[in-house]
Amino acid sequence: MRKKITHIENNDKTKELTKKAIVNLITGIRTIGTFAIIPIYMKTGATTTALCSSAFFLTDMLDGALARSWHVQSFFGSLLDGLSDKAYAISCMALLAHANPIYLLPIGLELSILKINYSSMQRGNNVKSSILGKIKTGILALTMVDGFFLLQPAELKNILNNLNITSFDTLLNQKPSVLSNIAITPLIISELIVIGDYIAKSKKQDKAKLENQDISSIQKEKARLIETKETLATQKLQLKSRQEIIHDLFDTEFYLTNKDGGIKKLLYKKV
């Protein structure tokens, strides 16, 4: 009976690991796309790059949906997903900026969002993506794909005409730079809105923490944080072992319990 139970548990564990591998592999495809999109653009042109970019962006929807559906979320998957999103988007914008420097602006705004969230996380705030952030991500994906298509408006016009879509003919007769400026406007606006939203959210959380503490508790908390900082700087024993970090990096339950606590929860035993 015990052997049967152990066999079932091993099968369940194998299935879980397989599902995690599939999800991370899908995310990894987008990571590969960060580097592959450049030679794709150089060898095949903007239209093919737009189609490939669409496929790479779709992996962002697929990996998250599968991870939640299969209950296989992990810190590793979350970190890989976030880094892949930013890296791939910046890679696309850098390519587009070669044709139109206006794409340097959203690169700067994306890096600003990253800095704001990192600073907020360092103060112990919850930096979980908001609804506005998710909408902005969708607009970013559409803008990148449109940006590649609009580098060759005549070719896009022919594709649409073959589909009996002629309502964009007048617009597509404009210069590529003009079309890019029009297409990128919603992205810039959404990024500015998200920056304002994240700043307001961060300040609200900071204020809430202050309102819930009196002066004496703040002083005690400050002293505790200073002591913790000094201890962590001088005592390597508080760091988790490599085996513990690797386990927690891929463990779903650990991720669901500690995902709002920041990366320190992953690296240190007590923070």
C-alpha positions in Angstrom: 0.0 0.0 0.0 2.8 2.3 0.9 4.6 1.6 -2.4 1.4 2.4 -4.2 1.1 5.8 -2.4 4.7 6.6 -3.1 4.3 5.7 -6.8 1.3 8.0 -7.0 3.2 10.8 -5.3 6.1 10.4 -7.6 3.8 10.5 -10.7 2.2 13.7 -9.4 5.6 15.3 -8.8 6.8 14.3 -12.3 3.6 15.8 -13.8 4.1 19.0 -11.9 7.8 19.2 -13.0 6.8 18.5 -16.6 4.2 21.3 -16.5 6.6 23.7 -15.0 9.2 22.9 -17.7 6.6 23.5 -20.4 5.6 26.9 -19.0 9.2 28.0 -18.5 10.0 26.7 -22.0 7.3 28.9 -23.5 8.7 31.9 -21.6 12.1 30.9 -22.8 10.9 31.2 -26.4 10.3 34.9 -25.7 13.8 35.2 -24.1 15.3 33.7 -27.3 13.2 36.1 -29.3 15.0 39.0 -27.6 18.1 38.0 -29.5 16.5 36.4 -32.5 14.4 39.4 -33.5 17.4 41.3 -34.7 18.7 38.8 -37.3 15.1 38.1 -38.3 14.6 41.8 -39.1 17.9 42.1 -40.9 17.4 39.0 -43.1 13.6 39.0 -43.7 12.4 42.6 -43.4 9.9 44.4 -41.3 6.7 42.6 -42.3 8.0 39.1 -41.4 9.4 40.6 -38.2 6.0 41.9 -37.3 4.5 38.5 -37.7 7.2 36.8 -35.7 6.9 39.5 -33.0 3.2 38.7 -32.8 4.0 35.1 -32.0 6.6 36.1 -29.4 4.2 38.4 -27.7 1.5 35.7 -27.6 3.8 33.5 -25.5 3.4 36.1 -22.7 -0.3 35.4 -22.6 0.1 31.7 -22.9 2.7 31.0 -20.2 0.8 33.0 -17.6 -2.5 31.3 -18.4 -1.0 27.9 -18.2 0.9 28.5 -15.0 -2.3 29.6 -13.3 -4.4 26.9 -14.8 -1.9 24.1 -13.9 -1.1 25.7 -10.5 2.7 25.7 -11.2 3.6 29.3 -10.5 7.1 29.9 -9.1 9.6 32.7 -8.3 11.8 31.4 -11.2 8.9 31.6 -13.6 7.8 35.0 -12.4 11.3 36.4 -12.6 11.9 34.9 -16.0 8.6 36.2 -17.3 9.2 39.7 -16.1 12.7 39.9 -17.4 11.8 38.4 -20.7 8.9 40.9 -21.2 11.1 43.9 -20.6 14.1 42.6 -22.5 12.0 41.6 -25.6 10.1 44.9 -25.6 13.3 46.9 -25.3 14.9 44.9 -28.1 12.0 45.6 -30.4 11.9 49.3 -29.5 15.7 49.6 -30.1 15.2 48.1 -33.6 12.3 50.5 -34.3 14.3 53.4 -32.9 16.9 52.8 -35.6 14.2 53.8 -38.1 12.5 56.4 -35.9 14.2 57.8 -32.8 10.8 58.5 -31.2 10.9 54.9 -30.0 13.7 55.8 -27.6 11.0 57.6 -25.5 9.1 54.5 -24.5 12.4 52.7 -23.7 13.1 55.5 -21.2 9.5 55.3 -19.8 9.7 51.5 -19.4 13.0 51.8 -17.5 11.4 54.4 -15.3 8.6 52.1 -14.5 11.1 49.4 -13.6 13.0 51.8 -11.3 9.9 53.0 -9.5 8.7 49.4 -8.8 12.2 48.4 -7.7 12.4 51.3 -5.2 9.0 50.6 -3.9 9.8 46.9 -3.5 12.9 47.9 -1.5 10.6 49.7 0.9 8.6 46.6 1.4 5.6 47.6 -0.7 3.5 45.4 -2.9 4.5 45.9 -6.5 2.1 43.5 -8.1 1.1 44.7 -11.6 -2.1 46.7 -11.7 -4.9 46.5 -14.2 -3.5 49.7 -15.8 -0.1 48.0 -16.0 -1.6 45.0 -17.8 -3.5 47.2 -20.2 -0.3 49.1 -20.9 1.5 45.8 -21.6 -1.2 44.9 -24.2 -0.9 48.4 -25.8 2.9 48.0 -25.9 2.7 44.6 -27.7 0.3 46.0 -30.3 2.5 49.1 -30.8 5.6 47.0 -31.4 3.8 44.8 -33.9 2.2 47.8 -35.6 5.6 49.6 -35.6 7.2 46.9 -37.7 4.3 46.7 -40.1 4.3 50.5 -40.6 8.0 50.5 -41.6 6.7 49.1 -44.9 3.2 50.7 -45.3 3.0 49.8 -49.0 3.4 46.1 -48.2 0.9 46.3 -45.4 -1.5 48.1 -47.7 -1.3 45.3 -50.2 -2.0 42.7 -47.5 -5.1 44.6 -46.3 -6.3 45.1 -49.9 -6.0 41.4 -50.5 -8.3 41.0 -47.5 -10.7 43.5 -49.1 -9.8 46.1 -46.4 -9.4 49.5 -48.0 -10.4 51.9 -45.3 -6.8 52.4 -44.2 -5.5 53.2 -47.7 -5.4 57.0 -47.2 -3.6 56.7 -43.9 -1.1 54.2 -45.2 -0.1 56.6 -48.0 1.6 58.7 -45.3 5.3 58.5 -44.6 6.5 55.7 -42.3 7.7 58.2 -39.7 4.3 59.9 -39.6 2.6 56.6 -39.2 5.0 55.6 -36.4 4.4 58.8 -34.5 0.6 58.2 -34.7 0.9 54.5 -33.7 3.2 55.2 -30.7 1.1 57.9 -29.1 -1.3 55.6 -27.2 1.7 53.7 -25.8 3.4 56.9 -24.5 0.1 58.1 -22.9 -0.5 54.7 -21.2 3.1 54.6 -19.9 2.8 58.0 -18.4 -0.5 57.0 -16.8 1.0 53.8 -15.4 4.0 55.8 -14.0 1.6 58.1 -12.2 -0.5 55.2 -11.0 2.5 53.3 -9.6 3.9 56.4 -7.9 0.5 57.1 -6.3 0.2 53.5 -5.2 3.7 53.5 -3.7 3.0 56.8 -1.8 -0.3 55.4 -0.6 1.3 52.3 0.8 4.1 54.3 2.4 1.5 56.6 4.1 -0.6 53.7 5.3 2.4 52.1 7.0 3.2 55.4 8.7 -0.4 55.9 9.8 -0.4 52.4 11.4 2.6 53.2 13.5 3.3 55.7 16.3 6.7 57.4 16.6 8.1 54.9 19.1 7.2 52.0 16.9 8.7 53.7 13.9 11.9 54.2 15.9 11.9 50.6 16.9 11.3 49.5 13.4 14.1 51.7 12.1 16.5 50.3 14.7 15.4 46.8 13.8 16.0 47.4 10.1 19.4 48.9 10.7 20.3 45.9 12.9 19.1 43.5 10.2 21.0 45.4 7.5 24.2 45.3 9.6 23.7 41.6 10.4 23.1 40.7 6.8 26.2 42.6 5.8 28.4 40.8 8.3 26.9 37.4 8.7 26.6 35.2 5.6 24.9 32.6 7.8 21.5 34.4 7.3 21.6 33.8 3.6 19.8 30.7 2.5 21.9 27.8 1.2 22.2 27.2 -2.5 20.0 24.2 -2.2 17.3 26.2 -0.3 17.3 29.0 -2.8 17.0 26.5 -5.7 14.1 24.7 -4.0 12.2 28.0 -3.2 13.0 29.3 -6.7 10.9 26.5 -8.3 8.4 25.7 -5.4 4.9 26.8 -6.2 3.6 27.0 -2.6 6.5 29.1 -1.5 5.9 31.4 -4.4 2.2 31.8 -3.7 2.9 32.5 0.0 5.8 34.9 -0.5 5.3 36.5 -3.9 4.3 39.9 -2.4 7.3 39.9 -0.1 9.9 40.8 -2.7 13.0 39.0 -3.8 14.5 39.1 -0.2 12.1 36.3 0.8 13.8 34.2 -1.8 17.4 34.9 -0.7 17.3 35.2 3.1 15.9 33.0 5.8 14.6 36.0 7.8 14.1 39.5 6.5 
